[in-house]
């Protein structure tokens, strides 16, 4: 029972470490026409103001997704919705009938001081958390009576402890504890490429090796640690944010 409690506490710590609030996929800036027009470095041209924003905030503003002009109220409202992840860039023109898209040709025109300009970018600070990893020392895996100490069966224990977090098992690996923890931290910080190439070379750079079905049925080695990589059930694939399903924990909305 003590080992199960320890496993529960480890999984709970991991759950609390999962970022529930994160940077969103897109970021928007509504700029008054007078500001755009007055910038000498861009000669007041609408499209060149994109470069000014990317220069000012090089770690935030990525590729331009949408550039529009329209009334200040609609422009500001659209920017607020984008920055709070309540609207996709592709829906803005449908939602705001007085906003018009600016193409490459019109982007070389000077800004109109009676308009405001909406610039929507990919957010360079955004990370996806569609997968989640847990590194577990061999003695804990091997000491769990409910699984008979079998490596692969420990994944079922994790899914039982936190059913609203751990989804399908994507990868099971074995290695020394420092490399295991380093790989876990990298994945949980949003580095999905480790898992997308998990069957290739990425885990080897952490000193981890993949375990197959038969290998997973062996008893855990106390000298090793084991990494379990799952689909993150809290990740909303539509809005690309963390949205926990509280019903999994017996909590229902009123």
C-alpha positions in Angstrom: 0.0 0.0 0.0 2.9 2.4 0.8 4.3 2.0 -2.7 0.9 2.7 -4.3 0.6 5.9 -2.2 4.1 6.9 -3.3 3.1 6.3 -6.9 -0.1 8.3 -6.4 1.9 11.2 -4.9 4.4 11.2 -7.8 1.6 11.3 -10.4 -0.2 14.0 -8.4 3.0 16.2 -8.4 3.2 15.7 -12.2 -0.4 16.7 -12.6 0.2 19.9 -10.6 3.2 20.6 -12.7 1.2 20.5 -16.0 0.8 24.1 -17.3 -3.0 24.8 -17.1 -2.5 28.3 -18.6 -0.1 28.8 -21.5 0.6 31.1 -24.3 -2.0 30.8 -27.0 -1.3 29.9 -30.6 -1.9 33.4 -32.1 -1.2 36.9 -30.9 -2.8 40.1 -32.2 -2.0 43.8 -32.1 -4.5 46.5 -33.0 -2.6 49.7 -34.0 -4.3 53.1 -34.7 -3.7 54.4 -38.3 -2.0 57.5 -37.0 0.6 55.4 -35.2 1.2 53.3 -38.3 1.4 56.3 -40.6 3.8 58.2 -38.3 6.5 55.6 -38.2 9.3 57.0 -40.3 11.3 53.8 -40.5 8.5 52.1 -42.5 7.5 55.3 -44.3 4.0 55.0 -42.8 3.2 51.9 -45.0 0.7 49.4 -43.6 2.5 46.2 -44.5 6.0 47.4 -43.5 4.6 47.9 -40.0 4.7 44.1 -39.7 8.5 44.2 -39.8 8.5 46.9 -37.1 6.4 44.7 -34.8 8.6 41.7 -35.4 11.7 43.8 -34.8 10.4 45.1 -31.5 9.2 41.7 -30.3 11.3 39.1 -32.1 10.6 36.4 -29.6 6.8 36.8 -29.7 5.7 37.7 -33.2 6.2 34.9 -35.7 4.7 34.6 -39.2 1.9 37.1 -40.1 -1.4 35.2 -40.4 -3.8 38.1 -41.1 -3.6 41.9 -41.7 -6.9 43.9 -41.8 -8.1 47.5 -41.5 -11.4 48.8 -40.1 -13.1 50.7 -37.2 -11.1 51.0 -34.0 -13.8 49.3 -31.9 -13.9 46.2 -34.1 -10.1 46.1 -34.4 -9.6 46.3 -30.7 -12.3 43.7 -30.0 -10.9 41.3 -32.5 -7.4 41.7 -31.0 -8.8 40.9 -27.5 -10.6 37.8 -28.8 -7.4 36.5 -30.5 -5.3 37.2 -27.5 -7.8 35.4 -25.2 -8.0 32.4 -27.6 -11.7 33.0 -28.4 -11.5 33.4 -32.1 -9.4 32.0 -35.0 -7.8 34.4 -37.5 -9.7 32.7 -40.3 -13.0 33.7 -38.6 -12.3 37.4 -38.0 -13.6 38.7 -41.3 -16.8 36.8 -40.9 -17.3 38.0 -37.4 -16.5 41.7 -38.1 -18.2 42.8 -41.3 -16.5 46.2 -41.3 -13.0 44.8 -41.2 -11.3 44.2 -44.6 -8.3 42.1 -45.3 -5.1 43.9 -46.6 -3.1 42.1 -49.3 0.4 42.6 -50.5 -0.4 45.4 -52.9 -2.4 47.5 -50.5 0.1 46.8 -47.8 2.5 49.2 -49.6 0.0 52.0 -49.2 0.2 54.6 -46.4 -2.0 54.0 -43.4 -5.3 55.9 -43.1 -5.4 57.8 -39.8 -9.2 57.3 -39.6 -8.7 53.5 -39.5 -7.1 51.0 -37.2 -5.0 48.0 -38.3 -5.1 44.5 -37.0 -2.0 42.4 -37.2 -2.3 38.7 -36.3 0.8 36.6 -35.9 1.8 33.1 -34.9 2.9 33.2 -31.3 6.6 32.2 -31.0 6.1 31.6 -27.2 3.4 29.0 -27.8 4.0 25.4 -27.0 1.8 22.4 -27.5 1.2 20.0 -24.6 -0.6 17.3 -26.5 1.6 14.7 -24.9 2.8 14.2 -21.3 5.6 12.1 -19.8 6.4 10.6 -16.4 9.8 9.2 -15.3 9.5 6.6 -12.6 12.4 5.0 -10.7 12.7 1.2 -11.0 12.1 0.5 -7.3 8.7 2.2 -7.4 7.7 0.4 -10.6 8.9 -2.9 -9.2 7.4 -2.4 -5.8 3.8 -2.0 -6.9 1.9 -5.1 -5.9 -1.1 -4.4 -8.0 1.0 -4.8 -11.2 3.3 -7.5 -10.0 6.2 -5.1 -10.6 5.8 -5.4 -14.4 7.1 -2.4 -16.3 4.4 -2.1 -18.9 1.5 -2.7 -16.4 2.6 0.4 -14.4 1.2 2.5 -17.2 -2.3 1.1 -16.3 -1.6 2.2 -12.7 -0.9 5.7 -13.8 -4.0 5.8 -16.0 -6.0 4.6 -13.0 -4.5 7.2 -10.6 -5.1 10.1 -13.1 -7.8 9.1 -15.6 -8.4 12.6 -16.8 -4.7 13.2 -17.6 -3.1 10.1 -19.1 -4.5 8.9 -22.4 -3.0 6.3 -24.8 0.5 5.1 -24.1 2.7 6.4 -26.9 6.2 5.3 -25.8 7.8 3.3 -23.0 11.5 3.6 -22.4 14.2 2.4 -20.1 17.5 4.1 -19.0 19.4 5.7 -16.2 17.5 8.2 -14.0 19.3 11.5 -15.0 18.6 10.9 -18.7 15.0 9.8 -17.9 14.3 12.9 -16.0 15.9 15.1 -18.6 13.7 13.5 -21.3 10.6 13.8 -19.2 11.2 17.5 -18.6 11.9 18.2 -22.2 8.6 16.6 -23.3 6.6 18.3 -20.6 8.0 21.6 -21.6 6.3 21.1 -25.0 9.1 19.4 -27.0 6.9 17.0 -29.0 9.6 16.2 -31.5 11.1 13.8 -29.0 8.1 11.6 -29.2 7.4 12.0 -32.9 10.9 10.7 -33.5 10.7 8.4 -30.4 11.2 5.3 -32.5 14.3 6.8 -34.1 17.1 8.6 -32.4 15.8 11.3 -30.0 15.4 9.1 -26.9 18.9 7.7 -27.5 20.3 11.2 -26.9 19.0 10.9 -23.4 20.4 7.4 -22.9 16.9 5.9 -23.2 15.9 2.9 -25.2 12.4 1.9 -26.2 10.8 -1.2 -24.7 8.6 -3.5 -26.8 5.6 -5.5 -25.6 7.6 -8.5 -24.5 10.3 -6.4 -22.8 7.6 -4.5 -21.0 6.3 -7.6 -19.3 9.6 -8.1 -17.4 10.1 -7.1 -13.8 11.4 -3.6 -13.2 15.2 -3.3 -12.6 16.0 -1.3 -9.5 19.0 0.2 -11.2 16.9 1.7 -14.1 14.2 4.3 -14.5 11.3 4.0 -16.8 9.6 6.8 -18.9 6.0 6.6 -19.8 4.8 8.9 -22.5 1.0 9.4 -23.0 -1.4 11.4 -25.0 -2.5 14.3 -22.8 -6.3 14.0 -22.2 -6.4 17.5 -20.9 -5.2 19.0 -24.2 -8.0 20.4 -26.3 -7.2 19.7 -29.9 -9.6 22.3 -31.3 -8.4 25.3 -29.2 -4.9 24.0 -28.6 -5.1 24.7 -24.8 -5.2 22.8 -21.6 -8.9 22.1 -20.7 -9.3 19.6 -17.9 -12.3 17.3 -18.0 -13.4 17.7 -14.4 -16.0 14.9 -14.7 -13.1 12.4 -14.7 -12.6 13.4 -11.1 -16.3 13.4 -10.1 -16.6 17.2 -10.4 -19.7 18.3 -12.4 -20.7 21.8 -13.5 -23.8 23.3 -11.9 
